[in-house]
Amino acid sequence: MVSLRRFAGAAVFLVFALASVTAAADTGPGLLKFEVALDDKPIGEHSLTFSRGADGSLETRIAIDLAVKFGPFTVFDYTHRNASLWQDGALQRMRSQTDDNGDRHDVAIDLVGDQLQIVNDSAPNFNAPRNMLPTTYWMFSTVAQDRLLNSQTGEMLEVDIQEVGRETVPGPDGPIEATRYRMVGDLEIELWYDDAGILVGLAFEARGSDVTYRLIARDGLLPVAAAMTNLMARN
């Protein structure tokens, strides 16, 4: 369940977010890039790019490249490519390909009528409500969800997300004031968003080690409100 307090705060944020997206619409493609570290040792990068179509649609592309090495040997590697299309705050289409240390996954999500149709290579196909979000986390409205679509496997996940409090995280131009959120349930992740609702940090535990994201670049169009209408639909 989404608390009334959280919904009220997000609704106020929506007014400012929509204004900021309109102002940024002519700044060209946007970029968020994170350095990914395992127990404080860098192992790769996670980048998100955003571009606006002539029809007002939003295209997002995600590239994740990680490798854990032991001496000259690579003991674990992970790659993920994701392309999605949004229109009026609603997901229209997503395609993702993942190589998780040799385990491959392909997912296709399409808006068909008033539902999302999810096709993956490891489970039966199914439909989901059109306002569900994938686990790409850049949408501030992620914090108001209790279900998400796994962008790697296509599974539906049950989650609970609570606000933790204000913190400072490192950024490309110095410290960033942000709000921390904790996700539990089928996923256990810490998320940080700045005062504009932009994702600026992420952390989780994997096989007993700490994985942390440090923002190293952000520029251009950062459409923080692109999925905010999903929050309004859910409430």
C-alpha positions as CSV (number, residue, x, y, z in Angstrom):
1,M,0.0,0.0,0.0
2,V,1.1,3.6,-0.7
3,S,0.8,5.8,2.3
4,L,-1.2,9.1,2.0
5,R,1.8,10.9,3.2
6,R,4.0,9.6,0.5
7,F,1.4,10.1,-2.2
8,A,0.8,13.7,-1.1
9,G,4.6,14.4,-1.3
10,A,4.9,12.8,-4.7
11,A,1.9,14.7,-6.0
12,V,3.5,18.0,-5.0
13,F,6.8,16.9,-6.6
14,L,4.9,16.1,-9.8
15,V,4.1,19.8,-10.3
16,F,7.8,20.8,-10.2
17,A,9.0,17.8,-12.1
18,L,6.7,18.4,-15.1
19,A,7.9,22.0,-15.2
20,S,11.6,20.9,-15.1
21,V,11.0,18.4,-18.0
22,T,9.4,21.1,-20.1
23,A,12.3,23.4,-19.5
24,A,14.8,20.7,-20.4
25,A,13.0,19.4,-23.5
26,D,15.3,21.3,-25.9
27,T,18.6,20.4,-24.3
28,G,19.1,17.3,-26.3
29,P,19.8,13.7,-25.2
30,G,20.3,13.1,-21.5
31,L,22.8,10.9,-19.7
32,L,23.1,9.3,-16.3
33,K,26.2,7.2,-15.7
34,F,27.2,5.3,-12.6
35,E,30.4,3.6,-11.6
36,V,29.6,0.2,-10.1
37,A,31.7,-1.1,-7.2
38,L,31.9,-4.4,-5.4
39,D,33.1,-3.9,-1.9
40,D,34.4,-0.5,-2.9
41,K,36.4,-1.9,-5.9
42,P,35.1,-0.7,-9.3
43,I,33.8,-3.4,-11.5
44,G,32.1,-1.5,-14.4
45,E,29.5,1.0,-15.4
46,H,25.8,1.4,-15.7
47,S,24.6,4.1,-18.1
48,L,21.1,5.5,-19.0
49,T,20.5,7.7,-22.0
50,F,17.2,9.6,-22.8
51,S,16.0,11.1,-26.0
52,R,12.8,12.8,-26.9
53,G,10.9,12.1,-30.2
54,A,9.2,14.6,-32.4
55,D,5.9,13.2,-31.2
56,G,6.8,13.8,-27.6
57,S,7.7,10.2,-26.9
58,L,10.6,9.3,-24.7
59,E,13.2,6.7,-25.6
60,T,15.5,5.3,-22.9
61,R,18.5,3.0,-23.4
62,I,20.4,1.3,-20.6
63,A,23.8,-0.4,-20.9
64,I,25.4,-2.3,-18.0
65,D,28.8,-3.9,-18.2
66,L,30.3,-5.5,-15.2
67,A,33.3,-7.8,-14.7
68,V,34.9,-9.2,-11.5
69,K,38.5,-10.3,-12.0
70,F,40.9,-12.4,-9.9
71,G,44.3,-11.6,-11.2
72,P,44.2,-12.0,-15.0
73,F,41.1,-14.1,-14.9
74,T,37.5,-12.9,-15.2
75,V,35.5,-14.8,-12.6
76,F,32.1,-13.1,-13.2
77,D,30.7,-10.9,-15.9
78,Y,27.4,-9.3,-16.6
79,T,26.0,-7.4,-19.5
80,H,22.5,-5.9,-19.9
81,R,21.0,-3.9,-22.8
82,N,17.6,-2.4,-22.5
83,A,15.6,-0.1,-24.8
84,S,12.2,1.2,-23.9
85,L,9.7,3.7,-25.4
86,W,7.3,5.9,-23.3
87,Q,4.4,8.0,-24.4
88,D,2.5,10.3,-22.1
89,G,4.1,8.7,-19.0
90,A,3.1,5.1,-20.1
91,L,5.4,2.4,-21.1
92,Q,4.7,1.4,-24.7
93,R,7.5,-1.1,-25.4
94,M,10.6,-2.6,-23.8
95,R,13.2,-5.0,-25.1
96,S,16.1,-6.3,-22.9
97,Q,18.9,-8.8,-23.4
98,T,21.0,-10.0,-20.5
99,D,24.0,-12.2,-20.1
100,D,24.3,-13.0,-16.4
101,N,27.6,-14.8,-16.3
102,G,26.5,-17.2,-19.1
103,D,22.8,-17.3,-18.2
104,R,21.0,-15.5,-21.0
105,H,17.6,-13.7,-20.8
106,D,15.5,-12.0,-23.3
107,V,12.4,-10.0,-22.4
108,A,9.8,-8.2,-24.6
109,I,7.1,-6.0,-23.1
110,D,4.4,-4.3,-25.3
111,L,1.4,-2.3,-24.5
112,V,-1.5,-4.2,-26.1
113,G,-4.9,-2.5,-25.6
114,D,-5.0,-1.5,-21.9
115,Q,-2.5,-4.1,-20.6
116,L,1.2,-4.8,-20.8
117,Q,2.0,-8.1,-22.5
118,I,5.2,-9.7,-21.2
119,V,7.1,-12.3,-23.2
120,N,10.3,-13.9,-21.8
121,D,12.4,-17.0,-22.6
122,S,12.1,-18.7,-19.2
123,A,8.4,-18.6,-18.1
124,P,4.9,-18.5,-19.6
125,N,3.8,-15.2,-21.1
126,F,1.4,-13.1,-19.0
127,N,-0.3,-9.7,-19.0
128,A,0.1,-7.0,-16.4
129,P,-1.7,-3.7,-15.7
130,R,-0.5,-0.9,-18.1
131,N,0.7,1.3,-15.2
132,M,3.3,-1.2,-13.9
133,L,6.9,-0.1,-14.0
134,P,10.0,-2.1,-14.9
135,T,13.0,-2.3,-12.5
136,T,15.0,0.4,-14.3
137,Y,14.6,2.7,-11.2
138,W,15.2,6.0,-13.0
139,M,11.5,6.9,-12.5
140,F,11.0,8.7,-9.2
141,S,7.5,7.1,-9.2
142,T,9.2,3.7,-8.5
143,V,9.1,4.7,-4.8
144,A,5.2,4.6,-4.9
145,Q,4.9,1.0,-6.3
146,D,4.2,-2.3,-4.6
147,R,4.7,-4.4,-7.8
148,L,7.4,-4.1,-10.4
149,L,8.3,-6.0,-13.6
150,N,11.8,-7.5,-13.5
151,S,13.5,-5.9,-16.6
152,Q,16.0,-8.8,-16.7
153,T,13.7,-11.8,-16.4
154,G,10.2,-10.5,-17.1
155,E,8.9,-11.7,-13.7
156,M,6.4,-9.8,-11.6
157,L,7.9,-8.8,-8.2
158,E,6.2,-7.9,-5.0
159,V,7.9,-5.1,-3.1
160,D,7.4,-2.6,-0.3
161,I,9.3,0.7,-0.4
162,Q,9.7,3.1,2.5
163,E,11.4,6.5,2.9
164,V,14.5,6.2,5.1
165,G,15.6,9.9,5.3
166,R,17.9,12.6,4.0
167,E,21.5,11.8,3.2
168,T,24.4,13.1,1.1
169,V,25.8,11.0,-1.8
170,P,28.8,11.7,-4.0
171,G,28.2,13.2,-7.5
172,P,30.3,14.3,-10.5
173,D,30.3,17.9,-9.3
174,G,30.4,17.3,-5.6
175,P,28.1,16.0,-2.8
176,I,24.4,15.7,-3.7
177,E,21.6,16.1,-1.1
178,A,19.2,13.2,-1.6
179,T,16.4,11.2,-0.1
180,R,17.0,7.5,0.6
181,Y,14.4,4.8,0.0
182,R,14.5,1.2,1.1
183,M,12.9,-1.5,-1.1
184,V,12.2,-4.9,0.5
185,G,10.3,-8.0,-0.6
186,D,11.3,-9.8,-3.8
187,L,14.0,-7.2,-4.2
188,E,16.1,-5.6,-1.5
189,I,17.7,-2.4,-2.8
190,E,18.6,1.1,-1.4
191,L,17.7,4.0,-3.8
192,W,18.7,7.6,-3.6
193,Y,16.9,10.4,-5.5
194,D,17.9,14.1,-5.4
195,D,15.4,16.9,-4.9
196,A,14.5,17.0,-8.6
197,G,13.6,13.3,-8.4
198,I,16.6,12.1,-10.4
199,L,18.2,8.8,-9.4
200,V,21.6,9.6,-7.9
201,G,22.6,6.4,-6.1
202,L,21.8,2.7,-5.6
203,A,23.1,-0.1,-3.4
204,F,22.3,-3.8,-2.7
205,E,24.0,-6.9,-1.4
206,A,25.0,-9.7,-3.7
207,R,26.4,-13.0,-2.5
208,G,27.6,-11.5,0.7
209,S,29.3,-8.5,-0.9
210,D,28.1,-4.8,-1.2
211,V,27.4,-3.4,-4.6
212,T,27.2,0.4,-4.8
213,Y,26.5,2.9,-7.5
214,R,28.3,6.2,-7.6
215,L,27.0,8.9,-10.1
216,I,29.9,10.0,-12.3
217,A,28.0,11.9,-15.1
218,R,24.7,13.5,-15.6
219,D,23.8,15.8,-18.5
220,G,21.0,17.0,-20.8
221,L,17.4,15.9,-20.7
222,L,16.7,14.0,-17.5
223,P,12.9,13.3,-17.7
224,V,12.1,12.8,-14.1
225,A,8.3,13.1,-14.6
226,A,8.0,10.7,-17.6
227,A,6.4,8.0,-15.6
228,M,4.8,10.1,-12.8
229,T,1.3,9.7,-14.3
230,N,1.6,6.0,-13.3
231,L,1.5,7.1,-9.7
232,M,-1.6,9.1,-10.2
233,A,-3.3,6.1,-11.9
234,R,-2.4,3.8,-9.0
235,N,-4.0,6.1,-6.4
